Amino acid sequence: MKLSYEGLKDRSAWEQAGVRLPAFNCREMCADTENSPTWVHFGAGNIFRGFIAKLQQELLEKKLVPGGIIAADTFDYDIIDKIYTPCDNMTLMVSLLPDGTMEREVIASIAQGLRAGNAYPEDMARLRAAFRSPSLQIASYTITEKGYALTNMNGEFFPVVLADFENGPERCAHAMSMTAALLWARFQAGGAPIAVVSMDNCSHNGEKLRSSVMTVVENWLEKGHVSQAFAAWVSDEAQVSFPWSMIDKITPRPAKAVEEALTRLGIESMAPIVTSKNTFIAPFVNAERPQYLVIEDRFPNGRPPLEEAGVYMTDRDTVNKTEKMKVTTCLNPLHTALAVYGCLLGYNSIAAEMKDPQLKALVEKIGYGEGIPVVVDPKIFSPMDFIHEVIDQRLPNPFIPDVPQRIATDTSQKIPIRFGETIKSYLSRPDLDVTTLTYIPLAIAGWLRYLTAADDQGKPMECSSDPMLGALQEQLSAVSLGNPASAPDGALTPILSNPALFAVNLCEVGLAGKIGGMLREMLAGPGAVRDTLKKYLG
């Protein structure tokens, strides 16, 4: 039982193992995609394989679309070579239910897996052919928020981007430059309309994508690589739209327990690999069942009937509200609080943290107590129902192998949205007093304590990667465990007054003193983090 077209021929063996197989002819799907492509997706990782590709699978099985998705990766080519190709681009999707059971399904809606890069001219030729096809409706992305960035923290263009500006469409390397180059190929082939859709988990994702693509186009125009007519075409959203979206599904790294369970069923070659880019990935995807995708319905060349697969198709304002609800109140702030305290307290499971009385109380206080009073209601579903599902079902699911160390990655980039926006909402409301906030400040103080790289027992602790980690730790270099006086308010001012970190100046709004006091309590000595949590949370 191998995950390949040949290996699926013995359908009865897979079905006896409790694996649901695709109800369409995979080879015919591939041929239809080749002849008339409609969807190209960039970012071949787990959220795509376990969520977005499954949407297209549902449409294929309902006979609502003929073809599948062309997947491309601009960063980690080992994913294509070592995961996609051996499995004929299929994925074994494993949904992990709170009762410990697993639902298993082969996702076979990916027609091609391509490496988007100059070193692979055949793959690039196939991508260009797809973009030249008038039938193409969507180019979508799950490349993480960093994938859209053209500049460093100082606003300076990355060297690869500067090289792309000089080299033009024929020899570019950055994902945003490749997007511009493929749009140039489409324009030259007649300029059929297209929707360019970010499905990444970041605020105003369509705006980020459009801004980066337009920056590349404008630099190419200035250097004579492209025409003014092309620049006008890309900037016209009646021709090239950049819809906004909100996505939500927890897809953690592959779990050993899932691999072993699949092996016991007789399914071969399920072992994960670590790619040369340090991606931990397997032929299977394990994930929770709950999932949400909300997309602004602006597709100038038509689109698949995604609403038939459970996608909310709506307007930009509603997308923005659902994203703000999730990211600023109902999920992401809770995740970040659990991440920093989970690392400090030695946890290696989010679900285990939810059994900790103080940590469970912390996320309840942040969510229900401080977030819900200023939550944005998108109307398409209830914020209270959403946060109840998160706290009562999703985060405590012991079979979701998610770890605080993963979620603690890039925390400096997340805090302005996850906590800063709620603080700003309190400042904007005359009926609310921002200085009454206690649990968001406690989460921020926990992050500062985390940055000292020592756990609650005083043992060295590795901090997760973060573009500002070095600079922040340098600013906190004088702070030491066992010496609360090493963190006077004045020493914390450069960090707490930085609106790039918190979306506001915490010194000016009256929260810096509270945060500094909480941090000093957590520096008292070994066990002080736990003692501080008990003080504020019982």
N, C-alpha and C positions, 0 to 999 in steps of 0.2 A: 504494500500500500504506500505508494509514493505520490507526492503532490505534483502531478504532471498530467498532461492530456492522456498519455499512455497509461499512467497509473490509475486514472479514473474509470477506465473501461470496465473494471469489475465493480459495478455500482453496488451490487448486493453487499460486498464486503464493507464498503464505506457506510452504507445505510445500517448494517448490523452493528457497526461501531458508533452509531448515533450521530453520524455526520450528514448534514443536509447538503445535497449536491445541486449545482445549477440546473435549472429547468429549461435551458436553451442550449442550442448547438454552439459550442465555443468556437469552432473553426469558422462557422458561418458568421458569427459575430465579428471575428477578426477580419474576414474578407469584407464585410460591410463597412467596417471602420476604415480599412485601407482605401476602399473605393470612394467613401463619402464621410470623411471625418467630421465630427461635430464638437468634440471636446478634447482639449489638451490640458493636462495638469502638471504643474511644476512642484516638485517636492514629493519624493516617493516613499516617505516614511509612514509611521504607524497610523497617524490620524487620517491620512488619505486612504490607506489600505483598509482600515477597519471601520471607516465611517463613510467617506465620500464615495469610494468605489462601491460600497454596499448600496448606496442610494441608486446608482446606475444599474446595479444588479436587479434591484426590485423593479425598475422600469423595464428592463429587458425581460424579466419573467412575466410581467403583465402585458408584454408585447406592445409597449407604448413607445419604444425606441428600437431601432434596428442594430445600432452599433454600440461599441464600448468607448473606453477612455484611453487616450494615448498618454502614458505617464513618462515624465522626464525628470531627471535630477541634475541640477547645476552644480552640486557641491560634492556629493559622496558617491562616486561611480561604483564603488564596491557593492552598494545596495542593488544596483542593476545587475552587475556581473555575478554576484554570489547568492543573491536572494531571488531576484526576479527571474533571471534566465533559467536556472535549474528547475524552477517550478512553473515554467511556461506562463509567467507573470501572474500566477494565482496566489492567493493567500488563504490560510486556514484561520478563520475568524472564531475566536473563543470568547463568548460572553460569560462573565463571571457573576453569578447571581448571589444575593446575600445569604441564601440558604446553603451555599456551598456547591450547588449544582452548576454544570457548565452546559451551555448551548454551543454546538459546533457547526460551522457552515463553511463551505468552500466558496470564496469570492472569486469569480472568474470574469469580471467585467472589464479587466484591463487588457487591452488588445496588444499593446506594445509597451516595452520598457526601454527608454532611450537615455543615452548619456549626452547631456547638452554641454558640449565643450569643443574647443578647436582641435583637440587631440583625436576626436571621433568624427571625421568628416561624413561617414555614411549615416550616422545617427543625426547629425545636423542637417544633412540633405533631406532626411525623412521629416524632420521637424519643419523645415522650410516648405516642403511639399504640402504638409498639413495646413500651414498658415496661408499658403497661396490658394487653397481650396475655398471656393465661395460657400461651401456647406459648413465650414467651421463656425460655431456659434460662441464657444466659451474657451478662454484661456484662464485657468484658475491656479491658485497658489496656496501651498502650505509650506513656506520656507522659513518660518519663524520671523519675528519682528526685525531681527538683525539682518535678515536677507534683503530688506528694503533700504538699508542705510548706505549712503554714499560717502558720508563724512565721519570723522572721528569726533571725540567729545569736544574738541576745540573748533569744530566746524571746518576742518581741513579735509579735502577730498582724499580718499584712500589712494595709494599708488596704483592699484589695479584699475580704479575708476579713471584716474588721469591718463593712464595708458589707453583705456578704451576711448576716451575723448579724442586722442591723437590717431588711433588706429581706425576708427570708424566701424561701420556695421559688419564688415567682412571678417574682422579679427578681434572680437571682443570677448571678455571673460566673465564679467560680473553679471549676476542674474538679471538686473534691471537693464543693463546694456543689451543682453541677449534678447530680452523682451522687445526693446526698441528695434533691434535688428530684424526680428521676426515680423514685427509690424511693418517695417520698411519693405520686407519681401511681399507682404500682403498688399500693401499700397501699390507696389510696382505691378502686381498681378491683377489689378483692377480695383482694389480698395473696397472689397465687400465689408460691410459693418461687422463688428465683433464686440463682445463684452469681455473685459479683462477684470477678473474677479479675485480679490484677495479673500481667502477663507482662513486667514491666520487669526490667532487669539490676541488681537491688539486693537486699541481704540482707533476709530476712524480709519480702518485698514485700507479702504478704497482710496481715501485721500492720500495716504502715505504712498501707495503704489503709483497713483497718477503723478504725484509730485516728483517721484524719483525717475519715472519714465520720461516725463517732460523735461527734466533737467538734462538727461542724456540727449534727448532730441534737440534741445536748444543749443547745447554745446556742439553737436554734430552740424547743425545748421550754420552756426558761426564759423566752423572750420571748413565748410563746403562739402561735407560728406553726404548731406541729404538736401532735399529741396524745400522751399518755403511751402509748397503745396502739401507736402507730407506733414510738415509741422502743423499746418492748419487742420489737416485731416485728423491727426492724433488728438489735437486739442478740442475737436468738435465731438461732444459726447453723444450726438445723434449718430455718429459714425463709430467712435471708439468710446464705449462707456466704461466706467470704473465703479461698479456697484459696491456699496458697503455691505458688510455681513457681520453676523455674530455667530460664533461656533462654540459648542461646549460638549465635550466628551472626554472622560479621563482615560487615556491610553498609556499606561505605564510600560516600563521596559519588560521584556519577556520574563516570565516567572519560571523558576526551576520546577515547581510543582506542576505547572501546566505542561511543560515539556515532558515530564515523567508520565503524566496521565495519558498524553497522546501516544507516547512510546508503548505504554502498556496495552493500548488499543490496537497496536500493530502498525501504527503509522510511522514510517521511516524518515530519517534525516530531518528531524525537527530541532536539532541543536542550534542555539543562537551562535552568532559570530560577532566579533569586534572588528569593525572595518578600520582601514588605515586612517580614517578621520575620527576614530574613536566612537563610532556609533554602535551601540549594542542592539542587535536586531536579529530576528528569527524568521523562519518561514511562516510562523503563526503570529497573530496579534491577539494579546489578551486585553480585555477592556471591560468596563462596566456596560450595562445595557442602556441606561438613560443617555439620551443625546438630544441636542438642540442645534438647529441651523436656521438662521433667519437671514434672508437675503433681500436686498433692495431690488425690486423687479424692474430693472432697466436692461433689456437685452435687445439691441437694435437689429440683430439678425435672427431673432427667435431663440427659443430655448427648449430643453426637455421639460416635460410636465413634472417638475421636481416636487410640487405640492402633493402629487400622488405617492411620493415616498416619505411624506411627513415633514417636508421643508416648509417653513413659513415664508411665503413670498409676499412682500409688503412694500412700504415706502421707506425712504431714508430716515425720516424722523422716528419711525417705530424701530428700525434697526438700531439707531443710536440709543434709544431708550432701553432696549433689551440688553444691549452691550453694557450700558452704564449700570443697569440694575445688577447684572452678573458681576462685573469687574469691580464696582465700587462698594457693593453691599452684600450680595447674596452668596457669593462663592469665593472669589479671589482673595479678598481680605482675610477670610477665615483660613484659607490655604496658607497664606504667608505667615500668619500668626502661629499656626501649627508647625510650619517649617522651621522657624528660628528657635522656637522653644523645644521642638522635637529634637533638633540637633544638640541643644544645650543639655537636655535631659537624657540623652543616649537612646532615643527611640530610633527604630529603623522601619517603622510602619505607621502610616497615617491612621489606619484603623485602630491600632493599639493605642495611639494617642487619645482617640475618642473614648477609651475606657478610663482615662485619667480624669478624675473628678475636676481638678483645677483647669485642665486644658479644655475639657468639654464645656465647662462653665465660661471660659474665656471666649470661645467662639460664639456661644449663645449670647453673651453680653455684647460682643462686637456686632453680631448680626441683628438679633432681635432688639437689643436695648439701644444701640447707638446708630445702627445703619437703617433699620426699617423706618424710623421717624422721618428720614429724608430720602427714602428710596424713590426712584423714578419708576412709575407704573407704566409698562408698555401696552397694557390692555389685552394683548393677545394671549397672555397667560398671567396667572397671579404671582406677584413677588413672594407673598407669604407661602403659597403652595410650593414655589420653587425652593425657598430657603429651608422649609420643612423637609423637603426631599433630600436636600444637601446634608443637613445636620442629622436627620433621623435614619437615612438610608444609604446615601452615597459615601460620605466620609467614614461611617462605621463599618462599611462592607469589608469583612476580614479577608475576603478572597481577592481584593484588588491590591496587588503587590506594589503600592506606591509608597515612596520613601520621602521623608522630609528633606533629605539632602538634595534630591532632584528639584523639589519645589523651591528650595532656597537659592537656586541658580539665578543670577542677575537680579537680585532683590532690589538693588539701587534703582533699577530701571522700572520696577513695578510699584514701589511705594508711593510715588506721586499720584498715581491713579487709584491704587487700592485703598489708601488711607487719606491722601491729600484732598481728593474730591469730596469726601464726606466732611472733612474739616471746612472746606470752602462752602459747602451747603449750610453748615451751621452758621458760618459768618454771614451768609446772605439772608438768614431768616431772623427777623426781629423777635420772634417768639421763642428762639432757642439761644442758649448761652454756650459758646464753644468751650469755655473753661470748665463746664460740667463733664466734659468727656474724660473718661478714666481708662477705658479698656483699649481704645486705640492708642493713647499714649503708652499704655503698658506694653502693647505690641511693639511700638517703636523703640521703647527702652530695651526690650528684649533683643531687638535687632542690634542695637549699639553694643549690648553685652555680648552678643554672638560674634561681633567683629573683633573682639579681643582674642578670638581663636583658642579659648579655653572653655571646657565644658563645666557643668555645675560642680564637679568634683575637683576642678582645678587642673585636669589633665589636658594636654594639648589636643586640639580639635581642628581638623582640616575644614576650612571654609569653602563652600562651593564657589565655582567660577563666577566672576562679576567684573564688568569692565572698570568699575570704580573701586574695586577691593583694595588695591595697593594704595591709592590716594587716601581712602577713608582710614585704613589702618595706620597710615603715617600720621594722620591728624589725631588718632587716638593712641599714639605710641606711648604716651606718658601714663595712660590709664592702666592700672594693675589690680589684679585680684587680691583681696585682703587689705586694700588701701582705698577706701571710698573717697578719701580726700584727694586722690589723684585725678578725680573727675569733677573739679569745680565747674560751676556754670560757665565761667569765662572760657574754660578749655573746650567746652562743647559748643560754644557760640558759632564757630565757623561752619560746623555741620548743621546745627539746628536752625540757623538763619538762612540756609541755602534753599531757595525755592525750587531749584532744579531737582532737589531730592524729595521735597515734600509738597510741592505745588504752592506752598505758602511759606512765609517766614515765621517759623514757630516761635521765635523770640517775640516778634511783634504781636502775635495773636494771643499770647499769654499761656502757651502750653510748654515752653522750654523748661521752666522751673519744675513743673510736675514730672516731665520726662527725666530731667537730670536727677531729681530726687529718687525716682524709681531705679534708675541705673545705679546710683550709689548704694541703694539697699541691696542690689544684686551683686555688688562687688565686696560685700562684707566678708566673704570667705566661702569655703566649700559648703554647698547646700543652700547658699543665700538665694539662688534663683527660685528654688522650691519654696523657701520661706516667704519670699516676696509674693509669689503666686498665691500662697495660702493667706497672706495678709489681705490681699485685695479680693480674693475669690472664695475664701472660706475653706 
